[in-house]
Amino acid sequence: MSATQKLQQHPAFQQAADKFSYYIHQLDKELSKYSIFNVFEQRTQVPKSYAFIGGVVFLAILHSINSFAAPVSNLVGWVLPAYLSVKAIESPGHQDDVQWLTYWVVFGFFNFYESLALRVVLYYFPWYFVFKSVFILWLQLPAFRGAQSLYGTVVRPVFVNVHQRTVVTTNVEPTTADGLRDRVASATE
């Protein structure tokens, strides 16, 4: 019996292989919910779970090359949300519209503040773009709904504070989100 065969028959190896198969199956089941991965798998004959893992590893390698870190981080924050935003616009319901509109507001707010202090942040925090990418994924993934929680705790209070000051100085009646929805609905009819 060769060393490879002995290794493959070892209980620890068998247990690791079973866990790997289980997690790949779970990832495959989760990715099957999205038509883009199913279409990719049909066209390329590459299992969607392996393609996804390969894409994540590729992005991790690009993050480790410092000159690619910022563009890759911004790409992570733009590609999937842009695709899902277009899908949300085309869908009949408005709940997904709120999700992606909230994401874009928070993403823009974050990028604005980042542009003010990026050099200082990079000086003290060299792996900033890796953590930014993870933060952006937290913002956009529906399981976490990070954009909605950050909007409620940071962006909205700042907006309300600035908006109240503007209303007081200009004596204009404040506009609510429901009022804006009604205006849009009446304008499109």
C-alpha positions as CSV (number, residue, x, y, z in Angstrom):
1,M,0.0,0.0,0.0
2,S,1.4,3.4,-1.0
3,A,1.7,6.4,1.2
4,T,-1.0,8.2,-0.7
5,Q,-3.4,5.3,-0.1
6,K,-2.5,5.2,3.6
7,L,-3.2,8.9,3.9
8,Q,-6.6,8.6,2.1
9,Q,-7.6,5.8,4.4
10,H,-6.6,7.7,7.6
11,P,-9.7,8.6,9.7
12,A,-8.6,12.3,10.0
13,F,-8.3,12.5,6.2
14,Q,-11.7,10.9,5.7
15,Q,-13.3,13.2,8.2
16,A,-11.7,16.3,6.5
17,A,-12.9,15.0,3.1
18,D,-16.4,14.5,4.4
19,K,-16.5,18.0,5.9
20,F,-15.2,19.5,2.7
21,S,-17.8,17.7,0.7
22,Y,-20.5,18.9,3.1
23,Y,-19.5,22.5,2.9
24,I,-19.1,22.4,-0.9
25,H,-22.6,20.9,-1.2
26,Q,-24.0,23.7,1.1
27,L,-22.2,26.4,-0.9
28,D,-23.5,24.8,-4.1
29,K,-27.1,24.8,-2.7
30,E,-26.8,28.4,-1.7
31,L,-25.3,29.5,-5.1
32,S,-28.1,27.6,-6.9
33,K,-30.5,30.3,-5.7
34,Y,-28.9,32.8,-8.1
35,S,-29.5,32.3,-11.8
36,I,-26.2,33.9,-12.8
37,F,-24.3,31.0,-11.2
38,N,-26.5,28.4,-12.7
39,V,-26.1,29.9,-16.2
40,F,-22.3,30.1,-15.6
41,E,-22.1,26.4,-14.6
42,Q,-24.2,25.4,-17.7
43,R,-22.1,27.3,-20.1
44,T,-18.6,26.5,-18.7
45,Q,-19.2,23.0,-17.2
46,V,-17.3,24.3,-14.2
47,P,-19.1,23.6,-10.9
48,K,-20.4,26.9,-9.5
49,S,-19.0,26.3,-6.0
50,Y,-15.5,25.8,-7.4
51,A,-15.8,28.9,-9.6
52,F,-17.0,30.9,-6.7
53,I,-14.1,29.7,-4.5
54,G,-11.6,30.4,-7.3
55,G,-13.0,33.9,-7.7
56,V,-12.6,34.6,-4.0
57,V,-9.1,33.3,-4.0
58,F,-8.3,35.4,-7.1
59,L,-9.6,38.5,-5.4
60,A,-7.6,37.7,-2.3
61,I,-4.4,37.4,-4.4
62,L,-5.2,40.8,-6.1
63,H,-5.7,42.3,-2.6
64,S,-2.3,41.2,-1.6
65,I,-0.7,43.1,-4.5
66,N,-0.9,46.6,-3.2
67,S,-1.4,48.4,-6.5
68,F,-4.5,46.3,-7.2
69,A,-6.1,46.6,-3.7
70,A,-8.0,49.9,-4.2
71,P,-9.5,49.0,-7.6
72,V,-10.5,45.5,-6.5
73,S,-12.1,46.9,-3.4
74,N,-14.1,49.4,-5.4
75,L,-15.0,46.7,-7.9
76,V,-16.4,44.5,-5.0
77,G,-18.4,47.5,-3.9
78,W,-19.8,48.2,-7.4
79,V,-20.3,45.1,-9.6
80,L,-22.7,42.9,-7.7
81,P,-24.7,45.9,-6.2
82,A,-25.0,47.5,-9.7
83,Y,-26.3,44.2,-11.2
84,L,-28.8,43.7,-8.3
85,S,-29.9,47.3,-8.4
86,V,-30.8,47.0,-12.1
87,K,-32.7,43.8,-11.2
88,A,-34.4,45.6,-8.4
89,I,-35.5,48.5,-10.7
90,E,-36.9,45.9,-13.2
91,S,-38.8,44.0,-10.5
92,P,-42.4,44.9,-9.6
93,G,-41.9,45.2,-5.8
94,H,-40.2,48.0,-4.0
95,Q,-38.6,46.3,-1.0
96,D,-35.5,45.4,-3.0
97,D,-35.4,49.0,-4.3
98,V,-35.2,50.2,-0.7
99,Q,-32.4,47.7,0.0
100,W,-30.2,48.9,-2.9
101,L,-31.0,52.6,-2.6
102,T,-30.0,52.4,1.0
103,Y,-26.8,50.5,0.0
104,W,-25.8,53.2,-2.5
105,V,-26.4,56.0,0.0
106,V,-24.3,54.3,2.6
107,F,-21.6,53.4,0.1
108,G,-21.4,57.0,-1.2
109,F,-21.3,58.4,2.3
110,F,-18.5,56.0,3.2
111,N,-16.5,56.7,0.0
112,F,-16.9,60.5,0.6
113,Y,-15.4,60.2,4.1
114,E,-12.8,57.8,2.8
115,S,-11.6,60.3,0.3
116,L,-11.0,62.9,3.0
117,A,-8.7,60.7,5.1
118,L,-7.4,57.9,2.9
119,R,-3.7,58.8,3.1
120,V,-3.7,59.0,6.9
121,V,-5.7,55.7,7.1
122,L,-3.3,53.9,4.7
123,Y,-0.3,55.1,6.7
124,Y,-1.5,53.6,9.9
125,F,-3.5,50.7,8.5
126,P,-1.7,49.0,5.6
127,W,-4.3,46.3,5.0
128,Y,-7.1,48.8,4.9
129,F,-8.5,47.7,1.5
130,V,-8.9,44.1,2.6
131,F,-11.0,45.2,5.6
132,K,-12.8,47.7,3.3
133,S,-13.8,44.8,1.0
134,V,-15.1,42.7,3.9
135,F,-17.0,45.8,5.2
136,I,-18.5,46.4,1.8
137,L,-19.6,42.7,1.6
138,W,-21.2,43.2,5.0
139,L,-23.0,46.2,3.7
140,Q,-24.4,44.5,0.6
141,L,-25.2,40.9,1.6
142,P,-28.9,40.4,2.4
143,A,-28.0,38.0,5.3
144,F,-26.5,40.9,7.2
145,R,-28.3,44.0,5.9
146,G,-25.4,46.1,7.1
147,A,-26.3,49.1,4.9
148,Q,-29.7,49.4,6.4
149,S,-28.4,49.2,10.0
150,L,-25.6,51.7,9.2
151,Y,-28.1,54.0,7.5
152,G,-30.3,53.9,10.6
153,T,-27.5,54.6,13.1
154,V,-25.2,56.9,11.2
155,V,-26.4,58.4,7.9
156,R,-30.0,59.1,8.8
157,P,-29.2,61.0,12.0
158,V,-26.7,63.2,10.2
159,F,-29.2,63.8,7.3
160,V,-32.0,64.6,9.7
161,N,-29.8,67.0,11.6
162,V,-28.6,68.8,8.5
163,H,-32.1,68.7,7.0
164,Q,-33.7,70.3,10.1
165,R,-31.1,73.1,10.1
166,T,-31.9,73.7,6.4
167,V,-35.7,73.7,7.0
168,V,-35.3,76.1,9.9
169,T,-33.2,78.6,7.9
170,T,-35.3,78.4,4.7
171,N,-38.8,77.9,6.3
172,V,-39.6,75.1,3.9
173,E,-41.8,72.2,4.9
174,P,-39.8,69.0,5.3
175,T,-40.2,66.2,2.8
176,T,-40.7,62.6,4.0
177,A,-39.8,59.4,2.1
178,D,-43.5,58.6,1.8
179,G,-44.2,62.0,0.4
180,L,-41.5,61.5,-2.2
181,R,-42.9,58.1,-3.2
182,D,-46.4,59.6,-3.6
183,R,-44.9,62.4,-5.8
184,V,-43.0,59.8,-8.0
185,A,-46.1,57.6,-8.3
186,S,-48.3,60.6,-9.3
187,A,-45.7,61.8,-11.8
188,T,-45.4,58.4,-13.5
189,E,-49.2,57.9,-13.9
